[in-house]
Amino acid sequence: MSSPDPSQKGLRFGEFEVDLESGSLFNRGVRVRLRAQLFKILSALLERPGEVVAREELQRRLWPGDTVVDFEINLNTLVARLREALGDSAARPRYIETLPKRGYRFLADVSERPAPEAAPPRRVRIAVLPFVNVGGDPAEEYFGDAMTDEIITALCRIAPRELAVIARTTVIHYKRSDKDVAQIGRELDVSHVVEGAVRRDGDRVSMSVQLIQAADQTHVFAQKYEAEMRAIFEAVNDAASDIAGHIAGPAVPENEPGGRTAGGRHLRKPTEDPVAYNEYIQARHEMGKFRPESFGTARRQLERAVALDPEFALAHNALAEIDWLLGYLGYIEPRKAFSDGIMRALRALEIDGSRAETHALLGSFHKAVEYNWPGVRREIAIALRLDPASPLVRLHYAISELMPHGRVEEAIFEIQQALDPDPLSLLTQGWLGIMLVLAHRWDQALDQGRLLLELYPGELWGHFVNMVAYRGMRLLEKSAAAGRAAVKASGEAASQIGWLGLTLGLGGKTAEARSLLERLHTRAAQGYVPPTSFAWIHLGLGETDAAFGWLDRAVDACDQYMMPIKSYEFFDPIRSDPRFLALLRKMNLEP
């Protein structure tokens, strides 16, 4: 392995690029936040890839002169943090190998980054706060949320290299907040904030927008936009172009397929039918509630939207999202949900093939329906090429490509990157907790569980993460208590009953575990129950043969709770069983 020219300012390894001059690390063009000491370690390893860099050499670089620290503990901690930033694992390293008592070695190939590819500039971080509905009709609240979402989407497309826009699922938490702009700016680490108000009067829409500098709350510009509903997208794009122009300057990105991108030049309209659009934005409002009954309402609204406009790609995509979520969470039979969803995603891409999120969703369907890993990789690669900064794309990459293959540390890295523009997303924060328990980082998982309960006290995610973490630590009484809370918060979901039964069985509470098993059999006579729910309880009770029967059914049914098969700690006692290897082969996974 040849060493790179130390005079070069830019290096590349894996999906990462390093700017040595500025001390910056990028993952597919997106900046990775790295402390100065971590960058010093990375630089030392990159100077001599394939060679051992002694611990003493790193000590001299990090703590020169007479600096007094506990060298051994501090260096170990820093290397662990660097591995986290790279999505690497000490047990199965891709980048940094530990040589006990000697030092560290960088394993990956390192190349010089071609000179024309300058390091991406730091993007300006901006948050678009929920628009206020000044019409006074509570039934019109969804319209203000929709305009917020449209401005966010337009900004992301107009200036993707210049602006880092905080996602809707985070800014929605500031709806009706009494916090001032300066505090919001600090909490979200943004330099600019957009505030807005919208009024709909019949077919007329009036939208007021103001751009504020967060640090000193200085108003940069304010403008009012008016349009009929059929021209609402032009008004949105004009507003977004004005916002981007005041922050990023007059430079205009290249045109995108199907629409213009800035300076008054318009993006692709999602639909020409205002009635279909109204159905769509009401459906997105319902989907944001993240409840099975709300998904049912949203599905009916979206079906009306595509009936009105069969070329409405976003509505087809949203229907595919509903199929994905309900099938994944086990509320409906997954094979049917995913078969329907994959057709909707393909239809959305047939209409508009430029949407990264739809490609990522299609990749996830390839995993779910037929364990088609080449199909997953192909679609995720397209999505990452189209929009490497999309938090939803990174989440799909973590869940659908990395996690099933046991690449959990990399998945944690991707989810942490997804949280940068969307730090308050329930789905993403919840998945971070799940990945931490799959990585057996029990203490960190408990911290994440506490955060989830603080951010979303009425949701099941925090209780679920705590249950699994306590079970991994063999604190089975605490695990059972958290599991009961998760069952209650989920509305007695069958999947959560199964997880609780696993803990109860392992904890010797046989009668209670069997009573849960009976509840599941009764429910299965009335509707779908994930086969894993039965398998978990049988495993907890030590009934291995029965468990394998249900696990085999779970693979056939595309039960998504089987996807972390390589990482579940409770599978360790049965991994050498030929029946377990057969399950892996059935899922097209290497043993």
SEDO-236440 format. One record per residue (C-alpha): x negated, y negated, z negated. Coordinates in steps of 0.001 Angstrom, whole numbers, padded with zeros to 6 digits, always signed. Each point is the difference from the previous one (the first is absolute). Example, Ala and Ser with C-alpha at 12.3 -4.5 7.8 and 13.67 -1.06 7.14 Angstrom:
BEGIN
-012300+004500-007800
-001370-003440+000660
This chain:
BEGIN
+000000+000000+000000
-001675-003213+001163
+000042-003084-002171
+001628-003151+001403
-002074-003044+000803
-000056-001976-003290
-000040-003261+001974
+003484+000758+001344
+002774-001969-001671
+002767+002507+000712
+000283+003769-000530
+002697+002577+000619
+000843+003353-001591
+003223+001985+000245
+002898-002448+000173
-002029-002659-001848
-002039-002975+001169
-002436-001914-002173
-001116-003602+000380
-003285-000096-001900
-000412-003753+000333
+003323-000921-001590
+000139+003024-002322
+003306+001164+001460
+001502+003439+000586
+002809+000599+002503
+002236+002994+000613
+001365-000087+003553
-000375-003770-000012
+001677-000484-003391
-002218-001397-002748
-000630+002291-002987
-000576-001887-003219
-003325+001068-001465
-001853-001341-003035
-003542-001272+000599
-001627+002855-001943
+001918+002596+002004
-001136-001627+003235
-003627+000127-001189
+000278+003764-000559
+001653+000490+003385
-002684-002077+001741
-002786+002021-001624
+001555+003275+001133
+000647-001273+003533
-003636-001048+000406
-001054+003668-000245
+002852+002287+001040
-000725+003655-000599
-002763-000793-002496
+000089+000081-003779
+000142-003434-001606
-001349+000400-003530
+002009-001154-002994
-002988-002063-001128
-000037-001897+003292
+003667-000850-000367
-000652-001097-003568
-002636-002477+001191
+002376-001430+002604
+002945-000333-002337
-001691-001069-003228
-003337-001651+000784
-002364-001319-002632
+000871+000296-003646
+003744+000542+000380
+001146+002354-002757
+002818+002428+000898
+000846+003638-000557
-001419+000870+003401
+001225+003603+000261
+003631-000730-000881
+000208-003223+002008
-001475+001489+003182
+002286+003036-000180
+002999-002293-000402
-001023-002232+002896
-000546+002931+002361
+003405+001389-000997
+001585-003374+000814
-001808-000110+003356
+001319+003470+000822
+003521-001202-000809
-000444-002971+002349
-001105+002360+002791
+002668+002608-000702
-002787+002474-000774
-000170+002895-002453
-002878+001181-002186
+001226+003597+000296
+000299-000087+003817
-002058-002981+001127
+000244-001419+003505
-002260-002968-000671
-001831+000050-003356
-001583+003182-001334
-001269+000208-003579
-003291+001763-000627
-000007+000574-003771
-002780-001827-001876
-001501-001179+003301
+002284-002447+001763
+002437-000267+002885
+000010+000724+003718
+002174-001528+002737
+001381+002828+002136
+001786-001637+002923
-001566-001195+003240
-000777-003720-000080
-000246-002016+003191
-000622-003628+000839
+003119-001943+000806
-000179-001498+003504
-000919-003673-000142
+003098-001350+001813
+002245+001343-002714
-000287-002723-002563
+001286+000741-003462
+003713-000747-000199
+000593-003362-001680
+001745-000021-003340
+003702-000381+000668
+002047-002672-001719
+002398+001631-002467
+003558-001304+000100
+003284+000935-001683
+003460-000715+001421
+002327-000262-002991
+003620+001212+000299
+002080-002582+001837
+002778-001597-002017
+003563+000480+001222
+001399-003531-000233
+003339+000933+001567
+001331+001024-003405
+001565+003279+001154
-001540+002925-001970
+000993+002331+002831
-002533-001854+002180
-002992+000722-002278
-001214+002667+002404
-000402-002619+002738
-002513-002045-001996
-001979+003182-000718
+000090+000856+003711
-001389-003408+000995
-002797+000453-002541
-000820+003355+001576
+000117-001423+003538
-002422-002844-000869
-002399+002508-001622
+000142+002277+003054
-000527-002900+002414
-003003-001318-001955
-001600+003458-000019
+000332+000234+003779
-000919-003591+000819
-003297-000163-001882
-001041+003464-001213
-003710-000915-000059
+000501-003315-001775
+002790+000671-002509
+000474+002658-002682
+003715-000146-000739
+001362+001452-003247
+002629+002656+000725
+003737-000464-000501
+000183+002777-002611
-002266-002093-002235
+001366-003516+000562
+003563+001185-000629
-000970+000262-003676
-000224-003804-000083
+003611-000496+001030
+001606-002479-002410
-003291-000195-001908
-000630-003094-002096
-003771+000248+000519
-001632-002921+001753
-001958+000322+003232
-003377-000258-001753
+000772+002951-002280
+001321+002103+002873
-003125-000863+001973
-002198+001249-002830
+001999+003191-000518
-000072+000926+003698
-003439-001472+000709
+001334-002129+002875
-001087-003447+001121
+003327-000996+001606
+003652+000617-000744
+003010-000438+002279
+003338-000971-001536
+003215-000093+001970
+003759-000397-000079
+002588+001262+002455
+003666-000759+000648
+002261+001852+002408
+003183-001729+001069
+001895+002151+002455
-002300+000470+002985
-002396-002807-001053
-003111+000545-002112
-001985-002713-001727
-003411+000889-001452
-002301-002302-001991
-003641+001003-000439
-002842-001557-001960
-003640+001052-000237
-001713-000678-003336
-003622+000271-001072
+000173+002157-003107
-002926-001348-002034
+001224-003593-000289
+003580+000464+001330
-000650-002452+002828
+002599+000083+002778
-001746+000684+003297
+003077-000348+002195
+003780+000321-000041
+002404+000535+002878
+003649+000815+000636
+001022+002417+002765
+003517+000432+001350
+001324+002538+002449
+002973+002096+000975
-000181+003621-001119
-000847+001209+003500
-003087-002272-000080
-001060+000735-003595
-003181+001830+001045
-001243-003038+001914
+000509-002116-003122
-001834+002566-002146
-002920+000161+002419
-000198-003799+000210
-000132-000196-003798
-002636+002730-000263
-002103-001607+002744
+000120-003345-001804
-001036+001633-003287
-002863+001894+001643
-001107-003095+001891
-000308-002055-003189
-002135+002709-001643
-001938+001739+002766
-000218-002886+002459
+001157-000149+003601
-001880+003128+001125
+002432+002408+001625
-000399+003800-000013
+000301+001960+003198
+003490+000773+001258
+001635+003143-001260
+002009+002343+002219
+003568-001143+000433
-000363-003445-001536
-002113-003036-000679
-001639-000492-003337
-000608-003583-001088
+000059-003688+000749
+003700+000138+000808
-000461+003190+002004
+002439+002646-001133
-000278+003572-001166
+002210+002837+001204
+003587-000404-001155
+001143+003035-001975
+003499-000280+001519
+002103-002332+002116
+003162+000905-001919
+000562-002184-003113
+002648+002386-001362
-002394+002943+000250
-002684-002085-001704
+002394-000864-002826
+000711+003701-000564
-003745+000697+000003
-000951-002642-002569
+002829+001096-002309
-001342+003545+000300
-003541-001083-000906
+001453-001764-003047
+001673+003253-001074
-003169+002033+000633
-001913-002316-002324
+002118+001261-002915
-001665+003417+000433
+003011+002041-001099
+001519+003023+001808
+003409-001674+000168
-001552-003185+001394
-001751+002015+002692
+003386+001425+000971
+001464-003500+000374
-003036-001120+001985
+000250+003003+002332
+003578-000918+000953
-000993-003621+000658
-002980+001055+002128
+002109+002435+002012
+002346-002892+000798
-003015-002104+001001
-001347+002556+002498
+003521+000560+001355
+000162-003730+000748
-003568-000089+001391
-001499+003395+000921
-003317-001771+000754
-000376-001301-003573
-003347+001631-000932
-000119-001297-003575
+003407+001514-000762
-001102+003397+001367
-003168-000269-002101
+001975-000844-003141
+002233+003041+000536
-003154+002121+000287
-001276-001510-003267
+003205+001027-001781
-000319+003552+001336
-003596+000066-001191
+000690-001257-003524
+003090+002127-000690
-001685+003112+001385
-003272-000624-001810
+001641-000616-003362
+002148+003112+000380
+003406-001702+000042
+000902+001740+003278
-001323+003095+001777
-003428-001087+001292
-000179+001974+003241
+003206-001568+001329
-000902-003471-001298
-003431+000110+001591
+001260+001461+003280
+002488-002873+000259
-002624-002507-001101
-002626+001035+002523
+002485-000549+002845
+000872-003454-001324
-003685-000934-000333
-000689+001204+003550
+002947-002078+001258
-001327-003072-001820
-003421+000455+001599
+001557+000573+003417
+001529-003484-000321
-003023-001683-001633
-003247+001942-000207
-001905-002846-001667
+001279+000516-003555
-002755+001459-002189
+002411+000939-002787
+002107+002129+002341
-003062+001881+001260
-001009+000649-003630
+003511+001227-000798
-000061+002308+003024
-003324+001386-001258
+001611+000747-003342
+002847+001823+001750
-002531+002158+001872
-001347+001061-003392
+003410+000595-001494
+001755+001889+002789
-002654+002343+001343
-003249-000532-001944
-001406-001424+003230
-003233-001553-001287
-001397-001013+003427
+003291-001852+000596
-000355-001715-003373
-003554-001105+000761
+000924-001247+003471
+002895-002206-001124
-001740-001303-003121
-003045-000918+002119
+002231-001973+002374
+001655-001746-002941
-003331-000934-001578
-001238-001340+003315
+003134-002108+000476
+000089-001412-003535
-002778+001102-002386
+001170-002465-002661
+003573+001303-000239
+000637+001272-003549
+002649+002402+001295
-002396+001488+002571
-002657+000535-002671
+002577+001618-002292
+001051+002455+002731
-003668+000724+000707
-000571+000826-003675
+003136+002120-000434
+000149+001818+003307
-003588+000452+001163
-002263-000166-003038
+002007+001454-002907
+001036+003350+001570
-003635+000776+000779
-001114-000657-003581
-001689-003300+000897
+001563-001688-003005
-002815-002427-000813
+000221-001399+003524
+003765-000226-000392
-000428-002017-003204
-002286-002399+001861
+002531-000475+002812
+002833-000631-002449
-002079-002519-001922
-000629-001798+003293
+003735+000100+000722
+000664-001647-003372
-002164-003016+000838
+002703-001670+002154
+002847+001729-001853
-000926+000236-003700
+003562+000288-001332
+001291+002679+002357
+001800+002678-002027
-000682+002664+002625
-003715-000754+000312
-000629-000416-003731
+001896+003239-000594
-002104+001864+002535
-003180-001324-001591
+001118+001616-003258
+000697+003273+001783
-003400-000002+001709
-001743-000671-003307
+001587+003075-001568
-000829+002060+003094
-003624-001147-000471
+000289+001131-003660
-000852-003515-001188
+002310+000400-002958
-000909-003134-001966
+000231-002258+003049
+003287+001653+000926
+001431-000804-003446
-001083-003623+000440
+001791-000022+003356
+003063+001596-001574
+000130-002763-002599
-000329-002624+002736
+002849+001587+001945
+002242-000050-003076
-000904-003640-000589
+000707-001023+003597
+003013+002276+000610
+001454+001026-003380
+003147+001520+001508
-001756+002197+002553
-001193+003582-000338
-003551-000464+001365
-001727-001006-003231
+001630+002812-001975
-000905+002513+002717
-003665-001034+000143
-000239+000137-003796
+001601+003454-000059
-002528+001413+002457
-002973-001701-001674
+000950+001246-003464
+000514+003486+001409
-003472-000107+001560
-001402-000983-003398
+001975+002901-001578
+001993-002430-002142
+003157+001913+000796
+002343-001594-002557
-000769-003446+001397
+000297+001363+003516
+003456+001424-000742
+001160-003305-001506
-001128-001899+003094
+001584+002674+002217
+003374-000373-001717
-000209-003762+000551
-000803+000585+003683
+003009+002314+000393
+002265-002629-001562
-001435-002877+002068
+000401+002030+003216
+003682+000651-000609
-000655+003686-000738
-001803+000593+003311
-000684+003694+000630
-003658-000692+000760
-000538-001598-003398
+001829+002840-001756
-002464+002418+001589
-003020-002004-001135
+001353-000171-003553
+000598+003758+000059
-003654+000616+000890
-001151-001940-003054
+002528+001678-002287
-001027+003460+001194
-003696-000730-000501
+000815-001346-003465
+001751+003190-001093
+003513-001495+000054
+001325+002985+001914
+003712-000342-000810
+000137-003650+001075
-001953+000747+003188
+002398+002826+000875
+003006-002228-000592
-001428-002458+002546
-000478+002874+002422
+003672+000894-000358
+000990-003642+000625
-001974+000042+003223
+001638+003240+001197
+003436-001479-000700
-000900-003162+001908
-001461+002000+002913
+003436+001554+000560
+001305-003500+000712
-002848-001526+001986
-003710-000147+000712
-002516+000523-002817
-003743-000093+000803
-001371+003567-000204
-003005-001357-001895
+002298-000927-002888
+000641+003712-000567
-003635+000896+000647
-001317-002465-002586
+002175+001429-002779
-000932+003587+000830
-003683-000989-000044
+000451-001640-003386
+001624+003180-001299
-002864+002111+001357
+002242+001763+002538
-002478-000023+002869
+001802+002353+002388
+003221-002021-000154
-001984-003213+000378
-001690+001236+003180
+003381+000891+001479
+001206-003558-000485
-003299-001505+001170
+000303+001926+003250
+003541-001339+000434
-001290-003504-000750
-002516+000155+002846
+002690+001259+002393
+002367-002782-001093
-002638-002752+000443
+000312-000806-003718
-002328-002986-000325
-000929+000753-003591
-002252+002703+001480
-002194-002548+001766
-002541-000448-002846
-000536+003797-000026
-003779-000450-000073
+000062-002331-003019
+002635+001210-002485
-001843+001058-003151
+002731+002496-000970
-000777+001987+003175
-003534+000743-001200
+000880+003365-001635
+001565+001313+003237
-002356-001416+002665
-001829+003309+000458
+003241+001910+000549
+000334+001140+003660
+003550-001389-000006
-001370-003481-000742
-002413+000243+002934
+002951+001041+002161
+001827-003177-001014
-002972-002103+001084
-000142+001760+003360
+003730-000489+000468
-000538-003747-000491
-002904+000065+002486
-002376-001008-002782
-003457+001477-000394
-000419+002012-003256
